[in-house]
Amino acid sequence: ETGVTQTPRHLVMGMTNKKSLKCEQHLGHNAMYWYKQSAKKPLELMFVYNFKEQTENNSVPSRFSPECPNSSHLFLHLHTLQPEDSALYLCASSINTGGGWDEQYFGPGTRLTVT
Amino acid sequence: AQKITQTQPGMFVQEKEAVTLDCTYDTSDPSYGLFWYKQPSSGEMIFLIYQGSYDQQNATEGRYSLNFQKARKSANLVISASQLGDSAMYFCAMRNAGNMLTFGGGTRLMVKP
């Protein structure tokens, strides 16, 4: 496998369910990101991890809980979501979060529908 | 605060012609980077081109070039010789010192045969 992978690609869940999104990068990067892409809104940064430490939480509701056990894996745990949380969730990675320019490589995304 | 504006929600271009996608930005940081990404219907964001705020020359990558006008705070993407496979959403983004990307609303490009 190469690049950034995300599973599942599609997820439908009820508002009372608990589910997790998984992201894995095979690029040897140290920084990982979660983005939310809703219809008719710009891509929004949610969380940033650098060397497994969370460095950014962009005022995300607590029903979204990230986890970064190592530099290659990033999870987004979901519970008691709302229908407005339906969106494409994109994961990205980069070499690190500081110094010079640093291209972010994106995964294919998880299309989440909350019913 | 940083802001990226893409004023063209949708654009049509004839195959083999050139097209310019507009992007303006606003930032108070003296150092920043500007990116363009392509998002096909499959969802993944594909990096196209990068321009640093201190770069003297406009960036080019194959058929992609970035028309960087710093005084006007614009970073338009030019795609030459459009191909059917270029049909996609295109996003302009700006990076601050912490590598946080701020994205514009995107432009949907449709290439006509």
Interface residues (C-beta under 8 A of the other chain):
Chain A: A31 K41 P42 L43 E44 L45 V48 T55 E56 L88 L90 A92 S94 N96 T97 G98 W101 D102 E103 Q104 Y105 F106 G107 P108 G109 R111
Chain B: I4 G33 F35 Y37 S42 G43 E44 M45 I46 F47 Y50 G52 F91 A93 R95 A97 G98 N99 M100 L101 T102 F103 G104 G105 G106
